[in-house]
Amino acid sequence: MAYRRTPAVQARLDAQREAVLQSAVGLLAERGYGGCTMAAVADRAGIATGSLYQHFSGKVDLSVQLFRRVVSHEIDAVNAAVAVRDTPQRRIAAVVETFAARALRAPRLAYALLVEPADAVVDEERLVFRRAFRDVIATEIAAAVASGELPEQDPVLTAAALVGAVGEALAGPLAAAPGTPTARTTPARALEADPEQHDGTPSDTPTSDSPPSDTPTSDSTPSDNPPSDTTTVVPALVSFTLRALGGRDDSDA
């Protein structure tokens, strides 16, 4: 007869799995994918390394689940920002503004999600992530075109181009941030990454599985090229987005 877990046992395993993912999110924000070894995650979660294999088949599986956990928060945050804007163009601007601001507030985590070298399956998840943002923007472009607020264009193509442009613009500042592997060197590797790479970044408000974005990390080091200030980069990206759509930016004369 096959063994069946009791509800109490299943509840304990579910709680342990949640604790593991929360611990992994913290490590990702501090050390990136390279620091999220099975042993390190187990140690942070306070369990034996072998116990991780009750929940994940290995580091690749853990990395994928970790990526999905953090990305889900970013998509939720963008959708929440979009929901309170009253026109398609403002909703598109909200996507870019929210994504970029959150990335620049927690550059080490954003770097890990967007451009840090990782397993092939993680790169596949990044494609899904970029497409999710593309689809949010494409929906709003289509609505603006239908209402005559924007000129005729291919919503999906334009949205994909915007996602790529924003990701490329953020790659340099993220790679130069304290704590990233390229912080003391020219961030060429990040700039050569797929321009559509978009990842997620941590939440504005700390949650149980998302560490505060302004908390210094143990392995952070001063950078000779600090990341650009959100007060300049984010407005510039929003302005670029609105002009690229063929609309009018508020700063236009």
C-alpha positions as CSV (number, residue, x, y, z in Angstrom):
1,M,0.0,0.0,0.0
2,A,1.4,3.4,-1.0
3,Y,2.2,5.8,1.9
4,R,-0.1,8.7,2.1
5,R,0.9,11.8,4.0
6,T,-1.4,13.0,6.7
7,P,-2.7,16.5,6.6
8,A,-0.4,17.4,9.5
9,V,2.7,16.1,7.7
10,Q,1.7,17.8,4.5
11,A,1.2,21.1,6.3
12,R,4.6,20.8,7.9
13,L,6.3,20.1,4.5
14,D,4.4,23.1,2.9
15,A,5.6,25.4,5.7
16,Q,9.1,24.1,5.3
17,R,9.0,24.7,1.6
18,E,7.8,28.2,2.1
19,A,10.6,28.9,4.6
20,V,13.1,27.6,2.1
21,L,11.9,29.9,-0.7
22,Q,11.9,32.9,1.7
23,S,15.5,32.1,2.6
24,A,16.4,31.7,-1.0
25,V,14.9,35.1,-1.9
26,G,17.0,36.7,0.8
27,L,20.2,35.0,-0.5
28,L,19.4,36.0,-4.0
29,A,19.1,39.6,-3.0
30,E,22.4,39.5,-1.2
31,R,24.5,37.2,-3.3
32,G,22.8,36.5,-6.6
33,Y,22.3,33.1,-8.2
34,G,25.9,32.1,-7.6
35,G,25.3,32.4,-3.8
36,C,22.1,30.4,-3.8
37,T,23.7,27.0,-3.4
38,M,21.7,24.2,-1.9
39,A,23.9,24.2,1.2
40,A,23.6,28.0,1.6
41,V,19.8,28.0,1.3
42,A,19.5,25.1,3.7
43,D,21.7,26.8,6.2
44,R,19.7,30.0,5.9
45,A,16.4,28.1,6.3
46,G,17.8,26.2,9.3
47,I,17.4,22.7,7.9
48,A,19.7,19.9,6.7
49,T,20.8,20.2,3.0
50,G,19.3,16.8,2.3
51,S,15.9,18.0,3.4
52,L,15.8,20.4,0.5
53,Y,15.5,17.5,-1.9
54,Q,12.1,16.8,-0.4
55,H,11.0,20.0,-2.1
56,F,13.3,20.5,-5.1
57,S,15.1,18.1,-7.3
58,G,18.3,20.3,-7.3
59,K,19.6,23.8,-7.6
60,V,18.1,24.2,-11.1
61,D,14.6,23.4,-9.9
62,L,15.1,25.7,-6.8
63,S,16.3,28.5,-9.0
64,V,13.3,28.3,-11.3
65,Q,10.9,28.3,-8.4
66,L,12.8,31.1,-6.8
67,F,12.6,33.1,-10.1
68,R,8.9,32.6,-10.4
69,R,8.3,33.6,-6.8
70,V,10.1,37.0,-7.2
71,V,8.8,37.7,-10.6
72,S,5.2,37.1,-9.5
73,H,5.6,40.0,-7.1
74,E,6.9,42.3,-9.8
75,I,4.0,41.5,-12.2
76,D,1.5,42.1,-9.3
77,A,3.2,45.4,-8.6
78,V,3.0,46.5,-12.2
79,N,-0.6,45.4,-12.6
80,A,-1.5,47.3,-9.4
81,A,0.2,50.5,-10.7
82,V,-1.6,50.1,-14.1
83,A,-5.0,49.7,-12.5
84,V,-5.0,53.2,-10.9
85,R,-4.1,55.1,-14.1
86,D,-7.0,56.4,-16.2
87,T,-5.7,56.4,-19.8
88,P,-3.8,53.8,-21.9
89,Q,-0.7,56.1,-22.2
90,R,-0.6,56.6,-18.5
91,R,-0.9,52.9,-17.9
92,I,2.0,52.2,-20.2
93,A,4.0,54.8,-18.5
94,A,3.1,53.2,-15.2
95,V,4.6,49.9,-16.3
96,V,7.9,51.4,-17.2
97,E,8.0,53.7,-14.2
98,T,7.2,50.9,-11.7
99,F,9.5,48.3,-13.2
100,A,12.5,50.7,-13.5
101,A,12.1,52.3,-10.1
102,R,11.9,49.0,-8.3
103,A,14.9,47.6,-10.2
104,L,17.1,50.6,-9.3
105,R,16.0,50.6,-5.7
106,A,17.3,47.0,-5.3
107,P,20.0,46.6,-8.0
108,R,21.6,43.4,-6.8
109,L,18.4,41.5,-6.9
110,A,17.4,43.1,-10.2
111,Y,20.8,42.2,-11.7
112,A,20.3,38.6,-10.7
113,L,16.9,38.5,-12.2
114,L,17.8,40.3,-15.5
115,V,21.3,39.6,-16.6
116,E,23.3,37.5,-14.2
117,P,24.5,34.3,-16.0
118,A,22.3,31.4,-14.9
119,D,21.1,28.0,-16.0
120,A,19.4,27.6,-19.3
121,V,16.0,26.9,-17.6
122,V,16.3,30.3,-15.8
123,D,16.9,32.0,-19.1
124,E,13.7,30.4,-20.4
125,E,11.9,31.8,-17.4
126,R,13.3,35.2,-18.3
127,L,11.7,35.0,-21.7
128,V,8.3,34.3,-20.0
129,F,8.9,37.2,-17.7
130,R,9.6,39.6,-20.6
131,R,6.7,38.4,-22.6
132,A,4.4,39.0,-19.6
133,F,5.5,42.7,-19.5
134,R,5.3,42.9,-23.2
135,D,1.7,41.7,-23.2
136,V,0.7,44.2,-20.5
137,I,2.1,47.0,-22.6
138,A,0.7,45.6,-25.9
139,T,-2.8,45.5,-24.4
140,E,-2.7,49.2,-23.5
141,I,-1.2,50.2,-26.9
142,A,-4.0,48.4,-28.7
143,A,-6.5,50.3,-26.6
144,A,-4.9,53.6,-27.3
145,V,-4.7,52.9,-31.1
146,A,-8.4,51.9,-31.1
147,S,-9.4,55.1,-29.3
148,G,-7.3,57.3,-31.7
149,E,-4.9,58.3,-28.9
150,L,-1.9,56.7,-30.6
151,P,-1.1,56.3,-34.3
152,E,-1.6,53.0,-36.0
153,Q,1.1,50.5,-35.1
154,D,1.7,46.8,-34.3
155,P,1.0,46.7,-30.5
156,V,3.0,43.5,-29.8
157,L,6.0,44.6,-31.9
158,T,6.1,48.1,-30.2
159,A,5.7,46.6,-26.8
160,A,8.5,44.1,-27.4
161,A,10.8,46.9,-28.5
162,L,10.0,49.0,-25.4
163,V,10.7,46.1,-23.1
164,G,14.0,45.5,-24.8
165,A,15.0,49.2,-24.7
166,V,14.2,49.6,-21.0
167,G,16.1,46.4,-20.1
168,E,19.1,47.6,-22.1
169,A,19.0,51.1,-20.4
170,L,18.9,49.5,-17.0
171,A,21.6,46.9,-17.6
172,G,24.5,49.3,-17.1
173,P,23.3,50.9,-13.8
174,L,22.4,47.5,-12.4
175,A,25.8,46.0,-13.3
176,A,27.6,49.0,-11.7
177,A,25.7,48.8,-8.4
178,P,27.5,47.8,-5.2
179,G,27.5,44.1,-4.6
180,T,27.1,43.0,-8.2
181,P,29.9,40.8,-9.8
182,T,30.8,43.6,-12.3
183,A,30.6,46.5,-9.9
184,R,34.4,47.2,-10.0
185,T,34.8,46.5,-13.7
186,T,33.3,47.8,-16.9
187,P,29.8,46.2,-17.1
188,A,30.3,45.1,-20.7
189,R,28.9,41.6,-20.1
190,A,25.6,43.0,-18.9
191,L,25.4,45.4,-21.7
192,E,25.9,42.6,-24.2
193,A,23.0,40.7,-22.8
194,D,19.8,40.1,-24.7
195,P,18.2,43.6,-24.8
196,E,14.8,42.2,-24.1
197,Q,16.0,40.7,-20.8
198,H,13.7,41.9,-18.1
199,D,13.4,40.7,-14.6
200,G,12.0,41.3,-11.8
201,T,12.9,43.4,-9.0
202,P,11.9,43.5,-5.4
203,S,8.8,45.0,-3.9
204,D,8.4,48.6,-2.7
205,T,7.2,47.4,0.6
206,P,9.0,44.5,2.3
207,T,7.0,41.3,2.5
208,S,7.7,38.1,4.3
209,D,9.7,36.7,1.4
210,S,11.1,40.0,0.1
211,P,13.9,41.7,2.0
212,P,13.9,45.5,2.4
213,S,15.3,47.0,-0.7
214,D,17.3,49.6,1.3
215,T,19.0,47.2,3.6
216,P,22.7,46.9,3.1
217,T,23.9,43.4,2.1
218,S,26.8,41.6,3.7
219,D,28.7,41.4,0.5
220,S,28.1,44.9,-0.8
221,T,31.2,46.9,-1.7
222,P,31.7,50.5,-2.9
223,S,31.4,50.9,-6.6
224,D,33.5,53.3,-8.7
225,N,30.5,53.7,-11.0
226,P,27.4,54.0,-8.7
227,P,24.0,53.3,-10.3
228,S,22.2,56.2,-11.8
229,D,19.7,58.0,-9.6
230,T,16.1,57.0,-10.0
231,T,15.1,60.6,-10.1
232,T,16.9,61.0,-13.4
233,V,16.7,57.5,-15.0
234,V,13.1,56.7,-14.4
235,P,11.6,60.0,-15.8
236,A,13.9,59.7,-18.8
237,L,12.7,56.2,-19.5
238,V,9.0,57.3,-19.2
239,S,9.6,60.2,-21.5
240,F,11.3,57.9,-24.0
241,T,8.5,55.4,-23.9
242,L,5.8,58.0,-24.5
243,R,7.7,59.5,-27.4
244,A,8.4,56.1,-28.9
245,L,4.7,55.3,-28.9
246,G,4.0,58.4,-31.0
247,G,2.2,60.2,-28.2
248,R,3.1,63.4,-26.4
249,D,5.2,63.6,-23.3
250,D,4.2,66.2,-20.7
251,S,7.7,67.8,-21.0
252,D,7.2,68.4,-24.7
253,A,7.0,72.1,-25.6
